[in-house]
Amino acid sequence: MERKTAHDFDQELLILFDAYVHGGIDRRTFLDRAKKFAVGGVTAAMLLDQLSPKFAEAQEVTPGDDRIQQEYLEYPSPNGSGTMRGYFVKPTGAAARAPGILVIHENRGLNPHIEDIARRVALDGFVAFAPDALFPLGGYPGDEDKAREAFGKLDQAKTREDFVAAAQFLSKRPESTGKLGAVGFCYGGGMVNYLATRLGNELSAGVAFYGSSPNLEDVAKIRSPLMIQSAETDERINASWPAFEVALKAAKVTYERHLYPGTQHGFNNNTTPRYDAAAAKLAWDRTIAFFKQHVR
């Protein structure tokens, strides 16, 4: 059966789904409001299923791919949650060390899609590390609704420290050259922007996919070049861009922003109908080229 795309859904329904994904409304409210779009034998529950991630169908690099080596590693986060865990992937048979790329998930924790992203990063010649912010609460639960519920229980001050510790852990790995990049999506995009304000010269480059802006007063602390990947139809995130850009210019931060016409928030995530194949390929090619330019 042909996979649906964002064009198969009413824009109002997509906005409603975005509110559900980001905790603005609960499941019951989504289903109640989605009933008006449930026509032709399609129920609101069926619409939610159609919009929800399909991890197995979307996987690009399987865990058993012999071109990569992978393991789950625990790392210390003394200023955060104490002990954390992440997914570490490196190219098989690499004779030399490689730059490290921190891969930061959406507001669901380390789900199969983000693990797939980490494997893609490794195939592009980097060592990748994808922390799981939900590890203090038992880790990604294997269910997106349960993951969203758990995510709301995190102490975000500690979580931010957990990602700072993850960046430093990756930089010090024997497989790493010590050069560090970071890429994140949605919540993770916002975390990349935050880490840029925290890590200074320790971060060589950051790529933020549709992520929230950092505190504007901290933008002057950014020392790394940034790439901002934005969806055209993403009012919630795009509203903060003008002020962020003013702060970036004032601080003389090297940055580039790409706006992808006709795309929705989450367009790079190929597990859901919001995925836009052409925009995602262009954005990913730009991301890898940016890392090869600044993190090598």
N, C-alpha and C positions, 0 to 999 in steps of 0.2 A: 504494500500500500504506500502511495506517495506521501512523503512527510509534509505536514502543513508548515506554512511560513506565516510571518506576521501579517502578510497581506490577506490571509484567509480569515482574519478576525477584525471586528470593529475596534477602532482606536480607543473608544471609551472603555471597552472590555480590557484592552491591553493596559490602560492606565489603572483600571481597577485591580488587575493582576499584579501590577508593579506595587501598588499600595499593600496588597496582601503579602507579597514577597518580602517587603521591607518592614513588615510589622505594623503598618498603619491600620490595618483591619484584620480581624481573625477569619478563620476558615468559614464559619457560619455566615458571617456578614458578606464575605465574597460570594458564597453560593446564593444567598438571598438576592443580592444585587445583580448577580449574573443571570438570573432567571429570565430577564427581559431579552437576553441574547440567545436563549435556548429555544430554537425553533427547528421544525422539520424532524422531530423525533430525537433531537439532541437535548440532553439534560444539562443543568448547570454543573453537575458532578462530572459529566463527560467533557465539558469545556475545560474544567480545571485539570482533568487528566491530560487533555490534549496540549495544554499550555505547560505542563509540568515536565521536568527533566526526564530524558530517556538515555540513561548512561551507557547501557550496553550497545545500543544502536549507534551512538555517536563516537565511540572510542576510536581513536586514530592510531595509537601505539599500544599494543597489548602488554600487560605486565611480563609476559613470557618472551618478549622480543629479545633475541640474543645479541642485539646491538647495544644493549644497556645492562647495567648492573644496578640493583636497587636494594634498599634496606630501610627499616624504620629505626631511627636513632633518637635516644633521649639526650637532652642537653640541659645544662643548669640555667636557671633564671632567678638568681638570688634577689633581685629587686621586683620580681613579678610573682609568678605562681610557684616558684621553687624548682620543680622539675617539669620539663616540657618534652614533647615528642614531635618529630616531623618525618617526612618521607624524603629520603636522600637518593638521588639518581645520578649516575655518571656514565659516560660512554665506555663501552667494553674495550679493553685492550689499549686504552690511552697510555702512550709511553711517557707523556709529560703531564704536569699539572695544568689545570684549566681555570679560567675565571669562574667565580661562583655567582649564580643567579638565585635570589630569594624569590619564591613564588608564593603569593599571598592570596588566599581564597576569598570568596564572597562571604556573606553573613550566614553561612551554613557549616563552616568548618571544613575539614579536609575530606571532601567527598570525592568520588571516582573521577569526576571531570577535572578537578584540580590536579589529581595525581597524573592524569593523562597529559595535562599541560606540562607538568614537570618532566615527564618522559620526552615530550617534544623538545623541550629546552635542552635536554641532554643530547638528543640526536643532532642538535645544532652546534654541538661542540663545547658545551658548558657543563659544569657540575651544578645540579639543581637541588634546592632544599625547600620543601613546602611544609611549614609548621602547621600544627593543628591547634587553633586557639581553644578548641573544646576539650583538649586533653585533661585539664583539671576537673572537668565534669564527666569524665569517662570516655572522651573522644567522640568523633563523629558517629552518631548512633545508627547510621544506615537508613534513616528515614528523614526526608527533608522537613516535614512538619515538626518532628521531634527535635531536629537540629535547630530550626528557627526558634523554638521554644527555649531550648537550652542556651542559645546564643544570647538571648535577652537577660540571662541570669549571670553573665560574665561580669567581673569587675573590670571595666574597660581601662582603668588606670594600670592595673596589673597586666592586662592583655597587651597594652602598648609596650610595657617593659619586656614582655615575653618575646615580642617581635624584634625589639632592639637586641636582646640576648641572642636570638636566632641569627640575626645578621652577623654578629660578632663570632658566633660559633661557626658559621659557614666560612667566614674569612680565615679562620684559624685551622680549618681542616687540612690534613696533609695533601689531599687531592687538589686543593685550591691554590691559585697563585697569590691569593690575598686581595685581588681586585674583586670588587663586589658591585653587582647590579641588582635591581629589584623590580619585579613586575607584579601588579595586582589588579584585581577586577572588582568593581563595585566597592564593597567594604574594603577590599584589598587595595583598590586604587587609592582610596582615601588614606590607607595606611602607608602606602608608598610616599604620598605627599607628606605625611607626618614624619616618616623616617628621614626624609630629605632634610627636614628642619632639625632633626636630632643627631644625625650621624656625621654631618659636616663632610670633611674630606674622606671619611671612611667609605662613603658611598660614591661610586664612580658614575652611575647613571641610574635614573629611575623612569619607569614607564607606567603611567596610571591610566587604566581603562575605566572611563566613566566613574571616577572616584570623587569624593567630596574634597573641598579645599581645606588646607590646614588653617590654623589660626593665623590671620594675616600679619599680626605683629611678629610672628616667628619666621616669616618668609625670608627676612634678611639673613637668617642663619644658614640658608641653603647654599651649598657649595658645588653641588653636582648638576649637570645638565638634566633637564626633564623633558619627557615626551608625554603630552596629554592627548589621549585618544577619546573622542567624544562622539556620542550618538546625536543625530539631529533632533530626534523626538525624545527629549529627556529633560523636561522642564525642571524637575527637582534638582538635578545636578548642575545643569547649565546656568541656572540662576546665579550661582556664586562665581562663575567664571570671570565676568568683567572685573570685579574687584580683585580677584586673584591675579589676573593678568597685570593690572596696575601695580600690584605689590611686586610681582616678578620683575617688571621693567624697572621699578624704582630701586630694587636690590641688584639690578644688572645680572640676573640669573639667566643663563643660557637655556632657552626652552623652545619647543615647537609644539604647536597644537594642530591636530587634524580633526576636522568635523566631517563625518561620513553621511552624505545625503540619504534621506529615506530610511535611516536606521533607527532602531529602538534601543533603549537601555538594555545592555546584555547582548548586543549583537554578535559579540565574539564567542558566546557560549553556544556551542553546536549541539547541546542536548535539548534545547527548547526551540519553539517556533520563532522566537525573536531573533534567532540566528540569521545573519545575512552573509552568505558564503563569500561573495565578492569583496565586501567590506572587511570581513574577518581575515581573508587572505592578505589583502593589502595592508591591513593594520599589523598583522603578524610579521609580514616581510619587513615592514618598517621597524618593528620592534627589534627583530634580530639584527638588522643592519645597524641600528642605533647602538645596541650592545657591542657589536663587533667593532664599531668605531670608538666607543668610549671605555669599554671594560677590558679590552684585550691588553 
